[in-house]
């Protein structure tokens, strides 16, 4: 499950203090009598909007799960195994910029325009990817999808801040999380069946049509949202929004990450200029986007933010290569390979529930450390499936352990961040947490892709071990071992800084 796409980890509006209506800084008033009579999130006042939001989140979740299942077949069909990691990192890189854009856009113009722009971009990206005739076009479509998902995720949270009274927000946030459960269970099976029986393209081409119904359901409620601004002002134009400091920094990070990924695939004499330019853009921008001291694990909030990037990046980078390994090295079908990840999504929810128990509150830092250790163990266990004597279902077992660890770590990190934040800084700090999540995805997926190619993975034929051997012995288990070993080390590094989660000197 891809963490950069999980809406329940995104701060409302990405820039607004928690508990505030992000469109204008207006605090919610106490519920009126009419609100009380309207019931909860499924009461008559909020039912249409709630069902529409849950449907959109479910479709985004299904797409995220389905991509992991269909990707090995798509990469093979487009002769793009060597560019496999780029199909994921292009989406993460684009969403990183889109999150910053959505926050600025929503604050200046309200959430409706960025929400519908995001849905349109998401659908357009799916169509481009589904109709791609080359791996380059497929990667471009995934980038457009990333822009759309980044806009949608943040805009939906601004909608929640505007449309729901404070007493209902915990319920709608719980609904956001619940919207991932069904896609996690049925997504791999449905996507695998469609991939094998109809074709991988239809995994992408069918989703845009499904988005139309939830849009029609929630459109009246969206139009009824209060506007806090009478209309566009001199500071509200698209040029001003794109020129904002946060958008400029996010764009620099995205371009820098692209250059570094490009450098990872080039000969040394070509790689050095691209890598230098990428680092020159990436490093200063990241330092300014995240809390001071994040990269030296300063005590307290900076370490919380750092751990989010390490956990999310290690998981997503490893998860991206699990189906490819099972399809190419163990001969599993796309359906079975995708199903190997299902247990992780379910135990993620279980871990999130476990950390919420009141008696565990004093041990939150230890829970985060335990979560990172469990993630490291899970990732390190996965390459055992490359051994002929080890059953491939060991991957599913390992991923249930890793999912539980992520539930402990990610949810505890969100709680700890709010505990360490002043009320007026809660929104910006939460935005930094989500930005670290996206940066971790981009960075470690890019590193994994470079390792995969460096150890011969680009020549792997995605038809299973027998076909690979017939094609000339193009099976390179070392490429997968390199990826999983590196990401296990990243997870262990996160466990190593757990002692710096408590505020103090240093």
JODAUR-V962464 format. One record per residue. N is the residue number from 1. RES is the residue in one letter. OMEGA is omega in degrees with one decimal (none if undefined). BURIAL is 1 if it has 16 or more other C-alpha atoms within 10 Angstrom, else 0. D_FIRST is the distance of its C-alpha to the first C-alpha in whole Angstrom. Layout:
BEGIN
[[N:RES:OMEGA:BURIAL:D_FIRST] [N:RES:OMEGA:BURIAL:D_FIRST]]
END
This chain:
BEGIN
[[1:X:-173.9:1:0] [2:X:-171.4:1:4] [3:X:-178.9:1:6] [4:X:-175.4:1:9] [5:X:-179.6:1:8] [6:X:-173.8:1:8] [7:X:-175.6:1:12] [8:X:175.9:1:13] [9:X:-175.2:1:13] [10:X:178.1:1:15] [11:X:178.5:1:19] [12:X:177.9:1:21] [13:X:176.8:1:23] [14:X:-176.4:1:22] [15:X:-171.0:1:25] [16:X:178.2:1:27] [17:X:178.3:1:28] [18:X:-179.8:1:26] [19:X:179.8:1:28] [20:X:172.2:1:30] [21:X:-166.0:1:30] [22:X:-175.6:1:28] [23:X:-179.1:1:30] [24:X:179.1:1:34] [25:X:-175.4:0:33] [26:X:177.2:0:35] [27:X:177.3:1:34] [28:X:174.1:1:34] [29:X:176.3:0:37] [30:X:-177.1:0:37] [31:X:177.0:0:37] [32:X:179.8:0:39] [33:X:179.3:0:41] [34:X:178.5:0:40] [35:X:-179.8:1:36] [36:X:-179.7:0:37] [37:X:-176.9:0:38] [38:X:177.3:0:35] [39:X:-175.2:0:33] [40:X:-175.8:1:29] [41:X:176.0:1:26] [42:X:172.9:0:27] [43:X:-172.4:0:31] [44:X:-177.1:0:33] [45:X:-172.5:1:33] [46:X:-171.0:1:29] [47:X:-175.5:1:28] [48:X:-179.3:1:28] [49:X:179.9:1:26] [50:X:-179.6:1:23] [51:X:178.1:1:23] [52:X:-179.9:1:22] [53:X:-179.1:1:20] [54:X:179.6:1:18] [55:X:179.6:1:18] [56:X:179.3:1:17] [57:X:179.7:1:14] [58:X:179.5:1:13] [59:X:175.7:1:14] [60:X:179.0:1:11] [61:X:179.8:1:8] [62:X:178.5:1:10] [63:X:-179.5:1:10] [64:X:179.5:1:7] [65:X:-175.5:1:6] [66:X:-178.7:1:10] [67:X:178.9:1:10] [68:X:-178.3:1:8] [69:X:-174.2:1:11] [70:X:-170.2:1:14] [71:X:179.6:1:14] [72:X:-179.9:1:16] [73:X:179.4:1:18] [74:X:-179.5:1:18] [75:X:177.4:1:19] [76:X:-177.1:1:22] [77:X:-178.3:0:23] [78:X:179.4:0:24] [79:X:-173.6:1:25] [80:X:179.2:1:22] [81:X:180.0:1:21] [82:X:178.7:1:22] [83:X:-172.9:1:20] [84:X:-176.6:1:17] [85:X:-178.4:1:15] [86:X:178.4:1:17] [87:X:175.3:1:15] [88:X:-173.6:1:12] [89:X:178.0:1:14] [90:X:177.9:1:17] [91:X:-179.2:1:14] [92:X:-178.2:1:13] [93:X:-179.9:1:17] [94:X:-179.4:1:18] [95:X:177.7:1:16] [96:X:177.2:1:17] [97:X:-176.2:1:21] [98:X:178.2:1:20] [99:X:178.1:1:19] [100:X:178.9:1:22] [101:X:-179.0:1:24] [102:X:178.5:1:23] [103:X:178.8:1:24] [104:X:-177.6:1:27] [105:X:-179.5:1:28] [106:X:-179.9:1:27] [107:X:-175.0:1:29] [108:X:-172.9:1:32] [109:X:-173.5:1:32] [110:X:-171.1:1:30] [111:X:-170.5:1:26] [112:X:-177.5:1:27] [113:X:177.3:0:28] [114:X:178.4:1:25] [115:X:-178.3:1:23] [116:X:174.3:1:25] [117:X:178.9:1:25] [118:X:179.0:1:21] [119:X:178.1:1:20] [120:X:179.5:1:23] [121:X:178.5:1:21] [122:X:178.9:1:18] [123:X:179.6:1:20] [124:X:178.6:1:22] [125:X:176.7:1:19] [126:X:179.7:1:18] [127:X:178.8:1:22] [128:X:-179.5:1:22] [129:X:-179.1:1:20] [130:X:-179.9:1:21] [131:X:-174.4:1:24] [132:X:175.7:1:24] [133:X:177.3:0:27] [134:X:179.5:0:26] [135:X:177.5:1:23] [136:X:178.0:1:24] [137:X:178.3:1:24] [138:X:179.1:1:20] [139:X:177.5:1:19] [140:X:177.0:1:21] [141:X:177.3:1:20] [142:X:176.1:1:16] [143:X:176.8:1:18] [144:X:174.4:1:20] [145:X:-179.4:1:16] [146:X:176.2:1:15] [147:X:-179.4:1:18] [148:X:-177.5:1:18] [149:X:177.2:1:15] [150:X:177.6:1:16] [151:X:-175.8:1:19] [152:X:-174.2:1:18] [153:X:-178.3:1:16] [154:X:-177.8:1:19] [155:X:178.8:1:21] [156:X:178.9:1:20] [157:X:174.6:1:20] [158:X:175.7:1:24] [159:X:178.1:1:24] [160:X:179.7:1:24] [161:X:-178.9:1:26] [162:X:-167.0:1:29] [163:X:-173.4:1:29] [164:X:173.9:1:28] [165:X:-173.8:1:30] [166:X:-177.5:1:29] [167:X:-178.1:0:30] [168:X:-174.8:1:27] [169:X:175.4:1:24] [170:X:-179.7:0:23] [171:X:-178.9:0:23] [172:X:175.4:1:21] [173:X:175.5:1:18] [174:X:177.7:0:18] [175:X:175.9:1:18] [176:X:179.5:1:15] [177:X:-179.1:1:13] [178:X:-179.4:1:14] [179:X:179.2:1:13] [180:X:-171.3:1:9] [181:X:-178.2:1:11] [182:X:176.1:0:13] [183:X:179.2:1:10] [184:X:-177.0:1:8] [185:X:-172.6:1:11] [186:X:-174.6:1:13] [187:X:-179.5:1:11] [188:X:-179.2:1:11] [189:X:-179.1:1:14] [190:X:-178.3:1:15] [191:X:178.7:1:14] [192:X:178.8:1:15] [193:X:178.3:1:19] [194:X:-179.4:1:19] [195:X:-174.9:1:19] [196:X:-174.0:0:21] [197:X:-175.8:0:24] [198:X:-178.9:0:24] [199:X:-175.8:1:22] [200:X:-176.4:1:19] [201:X:-175.8:1:20] [202:X:171.8:1:20] [203:X:-179.9:1:16] [204:X:-172.0:1:17] [205:X:-175.8:1:21] [206:X:-173.0:0:20] [207:X:-179.7:1:18] [208:X:179.2:1:20] [209:X:-177.8:0:23] [210:X:-178.8:0:21] [211:X:-173.3:1:21] [212:X:-176.5:0:24] [213:X:178.2:0:25] [214:X:176.4:1:23] [215:X:-179.8:1:25] [216:X:-178.3:0:28] [217:X:-173.1:1:27] [218:X:-177.8:1:27] [219:X:178.9:0:29] [220:X:180.0:0:32] [221:X:178.2:1:30] [222:X:179.4:1:29] [223:X:-178.8:0:32] [224:X:179.8:0:34] [225:X:179.1:0:32] [226:X:174.6:0:35] [227:X:-179.9:0:35] [228:X:177.1:1:36] [229:X:179.8:0:38] [230:X:-178.5:0:41] [231:X:-178.8:0:39] [232:X:176.9:0:38] [233:X:-177.1:0:40] [234:X:-178.7:0:41] [235:X:-172.1:0:38] [236:X:-178.4:0:36] [237:X:-178.6:0:36] [238:X:-179.4:0:33] [239:X:178.3:0:35] [240:X:-179.8:0:35] [241:X:179.7:1:31] [242:X:-179.3:1:30] [243:X:179.4:0:33] [244:X:-175.5:0:32] [245:X:-176.9:0:31] [246:X:178.6:1:27] [247:X:179.0:1:27] [248:X:179.7:1:29] [249:X:179.5:1:27] [250:X:177.4:1:24] [251:X:177.4:1:25] [252:X:177.6:1:27] [253:X:-178.0:1:24] [254:X:179.8:1:22] [255:X:178.2:1:25] [256:X:178.4:1:25] [257:X:177.7:1:22] [258:X:179.8:1:23] [259:X:178.6:1:26] [260:X:177.7:1:25] [261:X:176.1:1:22] [262:X:-179.0:1:25] [263:X:-179.0:1:27] [264:X:-177.9:1:25] [265:X:-175.1:1:26] [266:X:171.5:0:30] [267:X:-172.5:0:33] [268:X:-175.1:0:34] [269:X:175.0:0:37] [270:X:-174.6:0:35] [271:X:-173.1:1:32] [272:X:179.2:0:34] [273:X:179.8:0:34] [274:X:179.3:1:31] [275:X:179.8:1:29] [276:X:178.8:0:32] [277:X:178.9:1:32] [278:X:179.1:1:28] [279:X:179.8:1:29] [280:X:176.9:0:31] [281:X:-169.8:1:29] [282:X:-169.9:1:26] [283:X:-179.3:0:27] [284:X:-178.5:0:30] [285:X:179.3:1:27] [286:X:-179.0:1:25] [287:X:-179.1:0:27] [288:X:-179.4:0:29] [289:X:-174.7:1:25] [290:X:-179.7:1:24] [291:X:179.8:1:27] [292:X:179.3:0:30] [293:X:-177.9:1:29] [294:X:-171.8:1:25] [295:X:170.4:0:26] [296:X:177.1:0:28] [297:X:173.9:1:26] [298:X:-173.2:1:29] [299:X:175.3:1:29] [300:X:-172.8:1:28] [301:X:-179.7:1:26] [302:X:179.0:1:25] [303:X:174.9:1:24] [304:X:180.0:1:21] [305:X:179.2:1:20] [306:X:-178.4:1:20] [307:X:177.7:1:18] [308:X:179.8:1:15] [309:X:179.5:1:15] [310:X:-178.8:1:15] [311:X:-177.2:1:13] [312:X:-177.8:1:10] [313:X:179.8:1:12] [314:X:-178.8:1:12] [315:X:-174.2:1:9] [316:X:179.6:1:7] [317:X:178.4:1:11] [318:X:-177.3:1:11] [319:X:-178.4:1:7] [320:X:-175.5:1:9] [321:X:-179.2:1:12] [322:X:-179.8:1:11] [323:X:-180.0:1:12] [324:X:178.9:1:15] [325:X:-177.0:1:16] [326:X:179.9:1:17] [327:X:-172.9:1:18] [328:X:-173.7:1:20] [329:X:-178.8:1:22] [330:X:174.6:1:21] [331:X:177.6:1:22] [332:X:173.2:1:19] [333:X:177.5:1:19] [334:X:-179.7:1:16] [335:X:-179.0:1:15] [336:X:178.8:1:15] [337:X:178.1:1:13] [338:X:-180.0:1:10] [339:X:179.2:1:11] [340:X:-179.2:1:11] [341:X:-172.8:1:8] [342:X:-177.1:1:8] [343:X:179.0:1:10] [344:X:178.3:1:8] [345:X:-179.9:1:7] [346:X:-179.7:1:10] [347:X:171.7:1:12] [348:X:178.7:1:10] [349:X:178.8:1:12] [350:X:177.5:1:15] [351:X:177.7:1:15] [352:X:177.2:1:15] [353:X:-177.4:0:18] [354:X:-177.7:1:19] [355:X:-178.2:1:20] [356:X:-178.2:0:21] [357:X:-174.8:0:24] [358:X:-176.1:0:27] [359:X:178.7:0:29] [360:X:-177.3:0:26] [361:X:179.9:0:26] [362:X:-174.3:0:29] [363:X:-172.6:0:26] [364:X:179.6:1:23] [365:X:178.2:1:24] [366:X:177.1:1:24] [367:X:179.0:1:21] [368:X:177.4:1:19] [369:X:177.6:1:21] [370:X:179.0:1:20] [371:X:179.3:1:16] [372:X:178.3:1:16] [373:X:178.8:1:19] [374:X:177.8:1:16] [375:X:179.2:1:13] [376:X:179.1:1:16] [377:X:-179.2:1:18] [378:X:-178.2:1:14] [379:X:-179.8:1:14] [380:X:-179.7:1:18] [381:X:-173.6:1:18] [382:X:-176.6:1:16] [383:X:173.3:1:19] [384:X:179.3:1:21] [385:X:176.3:1:20] [386:X:179.3:1:22] [387:X:-176.4:0:25] [388:X:-177.5:0:27] [389:X:-178.5:0:28] [390:X:-179.3:0:24] [391:X:-178.1:0:22] [392:X:-179.3:1:19] [393:X:175.3:1:18] [394:X:177.7:1:18] [395:X:179.1:1:14] [396:X:178.0:1:13] [397:X:-179.6:1:15] [398:X:-175.5:1:14] [399:X:173.2:1:10] [400:X:176.9:1:12] [401:X:179.8:1:14] [402:X:178.8:1:11] [403:X:177.0:1:9] [404:X:177.6:1:12] [405:X:178.5:1:13] [406:X:176.9:1:11] [407:X:176.2:1:12] [408:X:-171.7:1:15] [409:X:-173.4:1:15] [410:X:-178.5:1:13] [411:X:178.2:1:15] [412:X:178.0:1:18] [413:X:177.8:1:18] [414:X:178.3:1:18] [415:X:-177.8:0:21] [416:X:178.9:1:23] [417:X:179.6:1:23] [418:X:178.0:1:24] [419:X:-176.9:0:27] [420:X:-175.5:1:28] [421:X:168.0:1:28] [422:X:-178.4:0:31] [423:X:-177.4:0:31] [424:X:179.8:0:32] [425:X:-173.0:1:29] [426:X:-178.3:1:26] [427:X:-178.2:1:25] [428:X:177.7:1:25] [429:X:176.9:1:24] [430:X:176.1:1:21] [431:X:177.5:1:21] [432:X:178.4:1:21] [433:X:179.4:1:18] [434:X:177.9:1:16] [435:X:176.8:1:18] [436:X:176.3:1:17] [437:X:-178.3:1:13] [438:X:179.2:1:14] [439:X:176.6:1:16] [440:X:178.3:1:15] [441:X:-177.7:1:12] [442:X:-174.3:1:15] [443:X:-172.0:1:17] [444:X:171.1:1:15] [445:X:176.6:1:14] [446:X:177.9:1:17] [447:X:179.8:1:19] [448:X:178.4:1:17] [449:X:178.5:1:18] [450:X:177.8:1:22] [451:X:-178.8:1:22] [452:X:179.7:1:20] [453:X:-177.9:1:23] [454:X:-179.6:0:26] [455:X:172.1:1:25] [456:X:-176.3:1:26] [457:X:-178.2:1:23] [458:X:-179.0:1:24] [459:X:-179.7:1:26] [460:X:176.0:1:24] [461:X:-173.3:1:25] [462:X:176.8:1:22] [463:X:-179.0:1:24] [464:X:-173.1:1:24] [465:X:-178.6:1:26] [466:X:179.7:0:29] [467:X:179.3:1:29] [468:X:179.3:1:28] [469:X:179.2:0:31] [470:X:-179.2:0:33] [471:X:176.6:0:32] [472:X:176.6:0:33] [473:X:-175.4:0:31] [474:X:177.0:1:28] [475:X:-177.1:1:26] [476:X:-179.9:1:25] [477:X:-179.7:1:23] [478:X:179.5:1:24] [479:X:178.3:1:22] [480:X:178.4:1:19] [481:X:-179.9:1:21] [482:X:-179.7:1:21] [483:X:-174.8:1:17] [484:X:177.9:1:16] [485:X:-179.5:1:19] [486:X:-178.5:1:19] [487:X:173.6:1:16] [488:X:176.9:1:17] [489:X:177.8:1:20] [490:X:179.4:1:18] [491:X:177.5:1:16] [492:X:176.1:1:20] [493:X:176.0:1:21] [494:X:176.9:1:19] [495:X:-177.6:1:21] [496:X:-179.4:0:24] [497:X:-177.9:1:24] [498:X:-178.3:1:24] [499:X:-179.9:0:28] [500:X:178.2:1:28] [501:X:179.1:1:26] [502:X:179.1:1:29] [503:X:178.2:0:31] [504:X:179.6:0:34] [505:X:174.3:0:36] [506:X:none:0:34]]
END
